[in-house]
Amino acid sequence: MNPGENIQMPWDRRKEHRIPIVFSVIEKSPAGKTLCIATDISFSGMGLKRAGAGSPDSSVILEFTLPGIVEKITIPSKLIRVKTNDGKTQQSVAVFEHLPETVFHWLENCSISDTPVYIT
């Protein structure tokens, strides 16, 4: 990946630049909690991989942490695209309804590299 280049899956039409990073996310909805894996993050949302069923236009609460931010981040979001891979897992795009200032500043200070960051 070159600086400024978007990583884009064929079914994904997001135009905004995304930071490739892998970290755990808890998705809360009226159906309960689902553990997800974020694949990227931007000012407007994130890509998610998740087990189980989800549907487009679902309102969810995403909880996660980012390197350098001590507190847990909670962001109301909406799943706008859901693609089922094998009937057991899904790839989703979540759009943030409100971006906390700490996340905004974290994203502003991120530098793009050729290697995604993996948070364990």
Buried (B, 14 or more C-beta within 10 A) or exposed (E): EEEEEEBEEEEBEBEEBBBBBBBEBBBBBEEEEBEBBBBBBBBBBBBBBBEEEBEEEBEBBBBBBBEEBEEEBEBEBBBBBBBEEEEEEBBBBBBBEEBBEBBEEBBEEBEEEEEEEEEE
